[in-house]
């Protein structure tokens, strides 16, 4: 059977994230520190409480998590398509996993 392009990309992301020692996003639980790795799908500026906040959606082939940097309008290298490894406390807001002000490492190209 042939796999779709999206399925093949998801499998590759899962493999590379696992090679980096990251926890699969689907296995991350709330109120615990986790290290995740994947590809940024979207990067948007969304004000929170009147202050700027840079928000990025990270996908690792299993699930997505929103990474939010409060007080930031832009971070060099945080662009859609970029590989990234992030570490921080996971919380759940409106049914979505979120990590505020995570420590991060930019990985190979976009």
Buried (B, 14 or more C-beta within 10 A) or exposed (E): EEEEEEEEBBEEBBEBBBEBEBBBBEEBEEEEEBBBBBBBEEBEEEEEEEEBBBBBBBBBBBBBBBBBBEEBEEEEEBBEEBBBBBBBBBBEEEEEBBBBBBEBEBBEEE
